[in-house]
């Protein structure tokens, strides 16, 4: 078990949605004691008046997704080195290149919709 970032107790069972620090149930704001798993807010964030997460926090939480998107981008922009590794001749590469680019474009569509629908603010309370 992690220790609480505010009071230091050994029973920090929850994590603050905004600062991602471990917090015990006595250091959660009274509005969030209801047990909502998404909007747990610590007393420090309540005192500072934090109502949204920073861009750096969004990047840290979603670094795996950013890595996948970057991998698709590298493969779509520079496919020739990857295709050269397969051992095909240069004439065959032109016929292989078109379906690869189409597949990369189709695979990126869900990620584009995800970025448009991405919430930077905390979810509303229930």
Secondary structure, DSSP 4 states (H G I P E B T S, - for coil): -BPPTTT--S-B-EE-TTT--EE-GGGB-GGGTT--SS---BHHHHHHT--B--HHHHHHHTHHHHHHHHHHHHHHHSHHHHHHTTT--HHHHHHHHHHHHHHHHHHHHHHHHHHHT---BPPPP-
